Amino acid sequence: MPPTSALTSATAPFAYQTLLTEQVGEHVLVVTLNRPQVRNALNTQMWHELLDLWTRLGAEPGEVRCVVLTGAGEQAFCAGGDLKERDGMTAAVWRHQHALIEREYRAMLDFPLPVLAAVNGHAFAGGFEIMLACDFAYAVPGARFALTEVTLGIMPGAGGTQLLPRAVGERRAREILLTGKPFSAAQAFEWGALNALCEPAELLPRVLEVAQTIAGNAPLSVRQAKKSVRFGMQMELQTALRFEAEAYDHLVDTDDRLEGVRAFNEKRKPRFLGR
């Protein structure tokens, strides 16, 4: 990640042991998975902190309008669950941890603000599932991806069997899920799991540029559009269209709708306040 000065960032109101948070500009929060010594593997502490982040920020986003999620170091975005921590876990403790993991993923999927992944390296197992739970993702060409759970006697249990088919198609997803074999960033892009490939030095600036563009749009509109996609994709078409219309209707009485139309007619940039 570039130095703080290069990001012209302010101090973000979150302090964690396994996550770094930086507010970039006025409306973008960069969250970094920060266990580079173990390729940002997800231990119980990190699961707790991610759940706290999505819960607190979702309830009180303040000036934050978009989140960028990345990993520390140059080797990995996230290597998945911390298998050293899990070695010797009893079945009861394992199930207790997985209940926490399930809560974290549900909180992330229900998080109202856009989350963009800047995948700076490999994303395996739960790390790949975290990327899939983001709204979209950019990655470096050298990154590799896999859902390796079937090689370990388990299966993806944090959205992999549901989110991957929605991203790459059912037949491709079955091959990935049942073989456990890694695939390249170029393949992930070709299959639809990634939106773009960026050279390492360009990755975070590119994703921040996209995040700033999103953050410059009407925040209530962005949130309603995200919600409409999230829930509409789970419905048959006619019900989904009615859900979309309801989401649209909530924006008609907002100050931002009035400001957007006024700014267009006055040929100036709108000043959206999220109300």
Secondary structure as the mmCIF struct_conf table of DSSP 4:
data_model
#
loop_
_struct_conf.conf_type_id
_struct_conf.id
_struct_conf.beg_label_comp_id
_struct_conf.beg_label_asym_id
_struct_conf.beg_label_seq_id
_struct_conf.end_label_comp_id
_struct_conf.end_label_asym_id
_struct_conf.end_label_seq_id
HELX_RH_AL_P HELX_RH_AL_P1 THR A 4 LEU A 7
TURN_TY1_P TURN_TY1_P1 THR A 8 THR A 8
STRN STRN1 SER A 9 THR A 11
BEND BEND1 PRO A 13 PRO A 13
BEND BEND2 GLN A 17 THR A 18
STRN STRN2 LEU A 19 VAL A 24
TURN_TY1_P TURN_TY1_P2 GLY A 25 HIS A 27
STRN STRN3 VAL A 28 LEU A 33
HELX_RH_3T_P HELX_RH_3T_P1 PRO A 36 VAL A 38
TURN_TY1_P TURN_TY1_P3 ARG A 39 ASN A 40
STRN STRN4 LEU A 42 LEU A 42
HELX_RH_AL_P HELX_RH_AL_P2 THR A 44 ALA A 59
TURN_TY1_P TURN_TY1_P4 GLY A 62 GLU A 63
STRN STRN5 CYS A 66 GLY A 71
BEND BEND3 ALA A 72 GLN A 75
STRN STRN6 ALA A 76 CYS A 78
STRN STRN7 GLY A 81 GLY A 81
HELX_RH_AL_P HELX_RH_AL_P3 LEU A 83 ARG A 86
TURN_TY1_P TURN_TY1_P5 ASP A 87 GLY A 88
HELX_RH_AL_P HELX_RH_AL_P4 ALA A 91 LEU A 109
TURN_TY1_P TURN_TY1_P6 ASP A 110 ASP A 110
BEND BEND4 PRO A 112 LEU A 113
STRN STRN8 VAL A 115 VAL A 119
BEND BEND5 GLY A 121 GLY A 121
STRN STRN9 HIS A 122 PHE A 124
TURN_TY1_P TURN_TY1_P7 ALA A 125 ALA A 125
HELX_RH_AL_P HELX_RH_AL_P5 GLY A 126 ALA A 133
BEND BEND6 CYS A 134 ASP A 135
STRN STRN10 PHE A 136 ALA A 139
TURN_TY1_P TURN_TY1_P8 PRO A 141 GLY A 142
STRN STRN11 ARG A 144 ALA A 146
HELX_RH_3T_P HELX_RH_3T_P2 GLU A 149 THR A 151
TURN_TY1_P TURN_TY1_P9 LEU A 152 GLY A 153
BEND BEND7 ALA A 158 GLY A 159
HELX_RH_AL_P HELX_RH_AL_P6 GLY A 160 VAL A 168
HELX_RH_AL_P HELX_RH_AL_P7 GLU A 170 THR A 179
STRN STRN12 PHE A 183 SER A 184
HELX_RH_AL_P HELX_RH_AL_P8 ALA A 185 TRP A 191
TURN_TY1_P TURN_TY1_P10 GLY A 192 GLY A 192
BEND BEND8 ALA A 193 ALA A 193
BEND BEND9 ASN A 195 ASN A 195
STRN STRN13 ALA A 196 LEU A 197
HELX_RH_AL_P HELX_RH_AL_P9 PRO A 200 ALA A 215
TURN_TY1_P TURN_TY1_P11 GLY A 216 GLY A 216
BEND BEND10 ASN A 217 ASN A 217
HELX_RH_AL_P HELX_RH_AL_P10 PRO A 219 GLY A 232
TURN_TY1_P TURN_TY1_P12 MET A 233 GLN A 234
BEND BEND11 MET A 235 MET A 235
HELX_RH_AL_P HELX_RH_AL_P11 LEU A 237 ASP A 249
TURN_TY1_P TURN_TY1_P13 HIS A 250 ASP A 253
HELX_RH_AL_P HELX_RH_AL_P12 ASP A 255 ASN A 265
TURN_TY1_P TURN_TY1_P14 GLU A 266 LYS A 267
BEND BEND12 ARG A 268 ARG A 268
#
